[in-house]
Amino acid sequence: MTTPSRPRAVSAASPTSERMDPLSEDNDPYLSPVVEKTSIPGITAPVRWYDADRTEPYTHIKPFDAEHDTSVEFFFKPATLTVLAIALTFLAYVAITNDVLEEGREKSLLGIYASVSAFLVFSMVQFRDGPFIRPHPAFWRIILGINLLYELGLVYMLFEDLPTARKYLQMLDSSLNKPLPEKSYAEDCEFTFTNLYNAVDIFALAHFLGWLGKALILRDYWLCWILSILFELAEYSLEHQLANFKECWWDHWVLDVLCCNWLGLYIGLKICQFFEVKKFVWRGFRQSRGFKQKTSRVLKQMTPYDWTTFEWEGTASFSHYVTVVIMLAVFLAAELNPFYLKYLLWMEPDHPFVIGRLVGVFICALPAVRELYNYRNRPRKVARMGQHAWLLFATILTELLIIFKWSRGQFPEPAPFHVKLGWTIGSMFLIGYPLFKTHGDTYNGRS
């Protein structure tokens, strides 16, 4: 789209600046051409969807493989028909084997797995590219397909009651659909080295890895610390519902926040700083000489193609503030949802379904947060929210709807007064801060 040219400024010494005859033909308003005012989207006019500059990679609707990547040429050549032929051949082979056609065998799960595989193949070939191209755009298309399948499964579960949902999961794992006792971590809260050492378990490693991942996703020191403290406060306020939220004070603030969370955030942000100053130079596979260089080039395919430093600027404007608050709220909900889902569905914390959900949300959040950042901070280049961000946002909210529906009658104990008071004060601060800041900026502008 061509950019409209701005009218040139006329100097005072130019001939056109001389006084013109009011009766001349050139000065006749009915005969002289009408000069239209130039509107610049984002400056003198609002940004509309057709004003977007779609020259950035993450705004392309054109597939990435339609362009030429000189790094590893073979893996970026279009192969849609080849993939279709291979997929149909494999599907036909599995479908007509004697083991599958044997009478009396249960084939419903096999049909579900085949349908999921066919959908993911379509996702890999036909979905639109996201903001990442490493290790390959097809990998992130598959991730988007997995997220969509999970969202569709959540929507189906939303219209089922809790006992029926447990039976459905028992079809996938026969060990499920059995009540589990809730474990409390606040039995002996004396602050001793022995108690602190005994509290270090597999969940401490999970805290460390989780916050290392959040640092790679958010790439902001203060946002990570705010989210870390908010999660501990959320555990305090919800311990009347879930027993495993009941922890000793030193477990909350010493072991979790100051040790596991801080160490994970520190290493994660150090990795971000490394990529911020790293010079990305990509040599083609054919230009690499020797086995060592070729192997190094293949391994580098698993590293980022480039790196974007996030500057959220949550207090720069009201829209930035709302974006950051909503993002932190969604992150907090994504952290709390698995605790409620495993409690309601009777799953152990180390069940593959629980671990798979945590890992899946982490991988999906990587492109989703990048798309959200581009949508908020680059409105002239990105006209709409990216597909990863939109779908992950819908997924977390669908999980919340399921939890609210299935929690009826599960948590009869009301929230204590101090919990209600704390949430009220926090909500008043979230609402009052932007109003106070906006009023202060307006007053300073007038003065």
QUIKAHU-V450722 format. One record per residue. SS is DSSP state (hx for helix, st for strand, lp for the rest). OMEGA is omega in degrees with one decimal (NA if undefined). NEAR is the number of other ideal C-beta (glycine too) atoms within 12 Angstrom. Layout:
SS/OMEGA/NEAR
SS/OMEGA/NEAR
This chain:
lp/-177.1/13
lp/179.4/5
lp/-179.4/14
lp/-178.8/16
lp/179.2/9
lp/177.3/12
lp/-178.5/10
lp/177.3/10
lp/-178.5/9
lp/-178.9/11
lp/-177.3/10
lp/-178.1/9
lp/-177.3/8
lp/-178.6/10
hx/-177.7/10
hx/180.0/14
hx/178.4/11
lp/-179.5/13
lp/-178.9/9
lp/180.0/14
lp/-177.7/10
lp/179.8/10
lp/-179.1/9
lp/-178.4/13
lp/-177.9/12
lp/-178.3/14
lp/178.8/15
lp/-178.1/13
lp/-179.2/12
lp/-178.5/9
lp/-179.1/11
lp/-179.5/12
lp/179.9/9
lp/178.8/8
lp/-179.3/9
lp/177.4/9
lp/-179.0/11
lp/177.0/15
lp/-179.6/16
lp/-179.0/16
st/179.7/22
lp/-179.3/18
lp/178.5/15
lp/-179.5/13
st/179.0/14
lp/178.9/15
lp/177.6/22
lp/-172.6/15
hx/-178.0/16
hx/175.4/12
hx/-173.6/23
lp/175.0/25
lp/-173.8/23
lp/176.8/20
lp/178.5/15
lp/-176.8/22
hx/-173.8/29
hx/175.4/40
hx/-177.5/28
lp/164.8/24
lp/175.4/18
lp/-177.7/15
lp/-179.0/25
hx/-177.1/30
hx/174.7/29
hx/175.5/16
lp/-174.2/18
lp/175.4/13
lp/-175.1/26
lp/-177.0/16
lp/176.9/28
lp/-167.7/29
lp/-171.8/18
hx/-173.5/17
hx/-179.1/24
hx/175.1/27
lp/179.7/20
lp/-179.9/22
lp/-175.7/20
hx/179.7/19
hx/176.7/12
hx/178.1/14
hx/178.8/25
hx/-179.4/19
hx/179.9/15
hx/-178.3/18
hx/-179.7/24
hx/177.6/18
hx/179.2/14
hx/-180.0/18
hx/178.8/22
hx/179.6/14
hx/-179.3/15
hx/-173.4/21
hx/-174.2/18
lp/175.9/12
lp/-177.3/15
hx/-178.7/11
hx/-178.8/14
hx/-177.3/20
hx/-179.2/13
lp/-177.2/11
lp/176.7/9
lp/179.3/7
lp/178.6/14
lp/-176.5/12
lp/-176.4/18
hx/179.8/13
hx/179.1/17
hx/176.7/20
hx/177.2/17
hx/179.6/18
hx/178.9/18
hx/178.6/23
hx/178.2/17
hx/179.8/22
hx/178.9/24
hx/178.3/24
hx/-179.9/27
hx/175.6/28
hx/176.5/28
hx/177.9/23
hx/-178.4/30
hx/-173.2/30
hx/-166.0/28
hx/-179.3/22
lp/179.1/30
lp/-179.4/31
lp/176.2/37
lp/-176.7/42
lp/-176.4/38
lp/176.7/35
lp/176.4/32
lp/-0.4/31
lp/176.8/22
lp/177.4/27
hx/179.8/36
hx/178.3/34
hx/-178.6/27
hx/172.3/35
hx/177.0/33
hx/176.9/30
hx/177.3/36
hx/177.0/41
hx/177.0/33
hx/177.9/32
hx/178.9/40
hx/176.5/30
hx/178.1/28
hx/178.3/32
hx/177.5/31
hx/175.4/20
hx/177.3/28
hx/178.8/30
hx/177.2/19
hx/179.8/16
hx/-179.5/28
hx/-178.6/25
lp/175.7/16
lp/175.1/20
lp/-173.4/17
hx/177.9/26
hx/178.7/16
hx/178.5/18
hx/177.4/29
hx/178.4/28
hx/177.6/20
hx/179.2/24
hx/176.6/29
hx/176.1/19
hx/178.3/17
hx/179.5/23
lp/-176.0/22
lp/-179.8/11
lp/-178.3/17
lp/-179.2/25
lp/175.5/22
lp/-178.4/17
lp/-179.5/14
lp/176.6/21
lp/177.0/11
lp/-177.8/23
lp/176.6/19
lp/-179.6/17
st/-177.3/28
lp/-178.1/22
lp/179.0/15
lp/-172.7/17
lp/174.9/19
lp/-174.4/16
lp/177.4/16
lp/180.0/14
hx/179.9/13
hx/178.9/11
hx/179.2/22
hx/179.7/24
hx/-179.9/13
hx/-179.9/17
lp/178.9/30
lp/-178.8/21
lp/-178.0/19
hx/-179.8/15
hx/173.8/23
hx/175.4/25
hx/178.2/18
hx/175.4/26
hx/-178.5/35
hx/-178.6/27
hx/-179.6/25
hx/-178.5/35
hx/169.4/39
hx/177.9/28
hx/179.4/35
hx/176.2/41
hx/177.7/38
hx/-179.0/32
hx/-174.9/40
hx/178.0/39
lp/-179.6/32
lp/-174.6/29
hx/-173.8/24
hx/178.6/22
hx/178.7/32
hx/179.2/35
hx/176.8/25
hx/-180.0/29
hx/178.9/35
hx/179.6/38
hx/178.7/26
hx/-180.0/29
hx/178.3/35
hx/176.7/33
hx/176.9/26
hx/176.2/31
hx/176.6/34
hx/-173.9/29
hx/-177.6/28
hx/-178.0/32
lp/175.1/29
lp/177.9/20
lp/-179.0/28
lp/-176.1/32
hx/-177.7/22
hx/170.3/26
hx/179.3/32
lp/-179.4/23
st/174.9/32
lp/-177.2/27
hx/-179.3/21
hx/175.2/25
hx/177.8/37
hx/-164.8/30
hx/-179.3/24
hx/-175.4/25
hx/-176.5/32
hx/-171.3/37
hx/-171.9/30
hx/-178.0/23
hx/-172.7/26
hx/-177.6/33
hx/-177.6/37
hx/-179.7/26
hx/177.8/25
hx/178.3/32
hx/-178.2/39
hx/-179.1/23
hx/179.4/23
hx/179.0/31
hx/174.6/31
hx/175.5/19
hx/177.7/23
hx/178.4/29
hx/178.3/18
hx/-179.4/17
hx/178.5/24
hx/-177.1/19
hx/-178.7/12
lp/175.8/17
lp/-176.8/10
lp/176.6/18
lp/-175.5/12
lp/174.0/23
lp/178.8/19
lp/-180.0/22
lp/179.7/24
lp/-180.0/14
lp/177.4/16
lp/-177.5/21
lp/175.4/14
hx/-177.7/10
hx/-177.1/10
hx/179.9/11
hx/178.9/17
hx/177.4/19
hx/178.2/14
hx/179.7/18
hx/177.6/27
hx/179.2/20
hx/178.4/16
hx/176.5/24
lp/179.2/27
lp/179.3/15
lp/-178.4/22
lp/176.1/26
lp/173.9/28
lp/-177.2/21
lp/178.8/23
lp/176.3/26
lp/-177.7/20
lp/172.4/32
lp/-170.8/21
lp/177.9/31
lp/-175.2/19
lp/179.9/29
lp/-177.8/22
lp/179.9/18
lp/-179.1/19
hx/179.9/22
hx/176.0/20
hx/179.0/24
hx/-179.7/26
hx/179.4/22
hx/-178.7/32
hx/-179.9/35
hx/179.3/28
hx/179.9/24
hx/178.2/36
hx/177.8/34
hx/177.7/26
hx/176.3/33
hx/180.0/37
hx/176.9/30
hx/178.1/32
hx/177.6/38
hx/-175.5/35
hx/-176.1/31
hx/-178.0/35
hx/176.9/35
hx/179.9/32
hx/-178.8/33
hx/179.8/36
hx/176.2/31
hx/-177.3/32
hx/-177.0/35
lp/176.2/38
lp/178.7/29
lp/173.4/31
lp/179.5/24
lp/-178.8/25
lp/178.6/18
lp/179.9/23
hx/177.6/19
hx/-179.9/27
hx/179.4/27
hx/178.6/21
hx/178.3/20
hx/179.8/31
hx/-179.9/30
hx/-179.4/22
hx/179.2/33
hx/177.3/38
hx/-178.7/33
hx/179.6/28
hx/-178.3/43
hx/-179.2/37
hx/176.4/36
hx/-176.8/37
hx/-179.5/41
hx/175.8/44
hx/177.8/38
hx/177.8/40
hx/178.9/38
hx/178.7/37
hx/-178.7/33
hx/-177.9/33
hx/-171.4/30
hx/179.9/26
lp/-174.1/27
lp/-179.2/27
lp/179.8/26
lp/-178.1/26
lp/-174.0/31
lp/-178.0/26
lp/179.1/23
lp/-178.1/28
lp/-175.5/37
hx/178.3/33
hx/-179.4/41
hx/-179.0/36
hx/-175.8/26
hx/179.0/36
hx/176.4/41
hx/177.9/33
hx/-179.3/26
hx/-179.5/36
hx/179.2/37
hx/176.8/24
hx/174.5/30
hx/178.3/36
hx/178.1/25
hx/178.7/22
hx/-179.2/32
hx/178.9/33
hx/-179.0/19
hx/-177.0/22
hx/-176.9/30
lp/179.5/21
lp/179.9/13
lp/-179.5/11
lp/-177.1/19
lp/-175.9/22
lp/-177.0/10
lp/-179.1/14
lp/179.1/10
lp/178.0/19
lp/-177.1/16
hx/-177.5/12
hx/176.1/15
hx/177.8/23
hx/179.8/15
hx/179.8/14
hx/178.5/20
hx/177.2/21
hx/178.7/17
hx/178.5/16
hx/178.7/24
hx/178.0/15
hx/178.5/14
hx/179.9/16
hx/-179.7/23
hx/-175.5/18
hx/-177.0/17
hx/179.7/21
hx/177.9/24
hx/178.7/16
hx/-179.5/18
hx/178.5/21
hx/178.3/20
hx/179.2/15
hx/178.3/16
hx/177.7/17
hx/179.5/13
hx/178.8/11
hx/178.2/10
hx/-179.8/9
hx/-179.2/8
lp/NA/7
